[in-house]
Amino acid sequence: MTLQDKRMAVKESMERQRFGATRREIMSKKGAKCVTCGTTKDLVIDHIKGGGRHHTERGLLSPLTHDIKNLQIQCRSCAGRKDRLRRSMGMGIEGNSNNPSQ
């Protein structure tokens, strides 16, 4: 096994622990295009509600944060725009009913 293969195996293991599936599996289930603009380039897994790697004010994330129903595929540009909009509206990372991505 090459070093690159080992790195990929570690990355996939971390994704599986975090999301219950690998990035490739999530893209396959959700469709590999941005839900906002439809592009198929520079895609990321984005949380609809919740903070991804971040923590809420209490320092805990709901177990549902990483549920596949709470994940969407967006291009890096649209995901960044959504996050900037959320911050400008004074929303925390945990989101709320005014979440612009809903």
ChimeraX attribute file (.defattr): number of C-alpha atoms within 10 A of each C-alpha:
attribute: neighborCount
match mode: 1-to-1
recipient: residues
	/A:1	5
	/A:2	7
	/A:3	8
	/A:4	9
	/A:5	10
	/A:6	11
	/A:7	11
	/A:8	12
	/A:9	12
	/A:10	12
	/A:11	14
	/A:12	16
	/A:13	14
	/A:14	14
	/A:15	15
	/A:16	14
	/A:17	12
	/A:18	15
	/A:19	17
	/A:20	15
	/A:21	17
	/A:22	17
	/A:23	16
	/A:24	12
	/A:25	12
	/A:26	18
	/A:27	17
	/A:28	11
	/A:29	10
	/A:30	17
	/A:31	13
	/A:32	20
	/A:33	20
	/A:34	23
	/A:35	16
	/A:36	14
	/A:37	11
	/A:38	12
	/A:39	14
	/A:40	14
	/A:41	12
	/A:42	11
	/A:43	18
	/A:44	19
	/A:45	19
	/A:46	23
	/A:47	24
	/A:48	22
	/A:49	21
	/A:50	23
	/A:51	18
	/A:52	17
	/A:53	11
	/A:54	12
	/A:55	15
	/A:56	14
	/A:57	10
	/A:58	6
	/A:59	7
	/A:60	10
	/A:61	17
	/A:62	12
	/A:63	7
	/A:64	12
	/A:65	20
	/A:66	22
	/A:67	14
	/A:68	15
	/A:69	12
	/A:70	13
	/A:71	19
	/A:72	22
	/A:73	24
	/A:74	26
	/A:75	22
	/A:76	16
	/A:77	13
	/A:78	20
	/A:79	21
	/A:80	13
	/A:81	12
	/A:82	19
	/A:83	18
	/A:84	13
	/A:85	15
	/A:86	19
	/A:87	12
	/A:88	9
	/A:89	12
	/A:90	10
	/A:91	15
	/A:92	16
	/A:93	20
	/A:94	20
	/A:95	18
	/A:96	14
	/A:97	8
	/A:98	10
	/A:99	19
	/A:100	15
	/A:101	19
	/A:102	8
